Amino acid sequence: MATTVGIRDLIRNSSILDEYDYVDVEDKRSHIYKGLFVSPKYADELKTYLEKKIRAEKRKALDDVMRFAGAVNGEFGEKSVQELTEKKRKKYEKR
């Protein structure tokens, strides 16, 4: 089950969090979505999902930068980002 509450409602009665699987928080005046509270029984699963998603986003950003850096300097030649990452990983493993 889920519900939407205002920030003030949540502050006044935090036991709302125990009654629902997740609670959407909204600013009642401006109707701006502020966030989401998740039941503790789903917290670990959600954390795992978010960590994977954040890691993938960071990896994509790094891959984009590496591709650009290699293209500008010409020092990477025709190697892909995966090849460069693997080479770097092997270099640090030797240490």
Secondary structure, 3 states (H helix, E strand, C coil): CEEEEEHHHHHHCCCHHHHCCEEEEEECCCCEEEEEEECHHHHHHHHHHHHHHHHHHHHHHHHHHHHHHHHHHCCCCCCCHHHHHHHHHHHHHHC
